[in-house]
Amino acid sequence: MLKAVVIYPNDKTRDMGSVLQIARSVAKKIERTDMNIPVLSIIFDAVTGVYVAIYECSSNSPDAGEGTKVKIG
């Protein structure tokens, strides 16, 4: 199952490596797992100024099908 995380950049998100690290960290919190979550794509939307990270999770996670909000920063 594919899911997405929206990342609002700040002073700490200077390069794609930090955006990828944030995306993996937030995905782990959302999915409540310690496994490495594969981030398939990171897209920057210039109109809104946010990054959208698309990741893949297993369909047997406890939150499968539920929307979850996690605030960073």
C-alpha positions in Angstrom: 0.0 0.0 0.0 1.3 3.4 -0.9 1.0 6.4 1.5 2.4 9.9 1.5 3.9 12.3 4.0 3.9 16.1 3.5 7.1 17.8 4.8 7.2 21.6 5.4 10.8 22.7 5.0 12.6 24.8 7.5 16.2 25.8 8.2 17.2 22.2 8.9 15.9 20.8 5.6 18.7 22.1 3.4 19.3 19.1 1.2 17.4 16.0 -0.1 19.3 13.8 2.4 17.6 15.5 5.3 14.2 15.5 3.6 14.6 11.7 3.1 15.7 11.2 6.7 12.6 13.1 7.9 10.3 11.2 5.6 11.6 7.8 6.9 11.4 8.9 10.5 7.8 10.2 10.2 6.8 7.1 8.2 8.2 4.9 11.0 6.1 6.8 13.6 3.0 6.6 11.5 3.3 2.9 10.9 4.5 2.2 14.4 7.4 0.0 13.3 11.2 -0.2 13.6 11.6 -1.6 10.1 13.2 0.5 7.4 10.4 2.1 5.4 11.2 2.4 1.7 10.6 5.9 0.4 9.8 5.6 -3.3 9.7 9.2 -4.4 10.1 12.7 -3.1 8.3 15.5 -5.0 8.8 19.3 -4.4 5.7 21.4 -5.0 6.9 24.9 -5.8 3.5 26.5 -5.5 3.0 25.5 -1.9 6.7 25.1 -1.0 6.3 21.6 0.5 7.9 18.2 -0.1 5.7 15.1 -0.6 7.3 11.8 0.2 5.6 8.7 -1.1 6.5 5.5 0.8 5.4 1.9 0.8 4.1 0.1 3.8 2.8 -3.4 4.4 -1.0 -3.9 4.3 -1.0 -5.7 7.6 0.0 -2.7 9.7 -2.4 -1.8 12.5 -3.2 1.6 11.0 -3.8 0.3 7.4 -6.6 2.4 5.9 -6.6 5.1 8.6 -5.5 8.7 8.2 -2.8 9.8 10.7 -1.4 13.2 11.3 2.1 13.7 12.8 3.4 17.3 13.4 7.1 17.8 13.2 8.8 20.9 14.6 
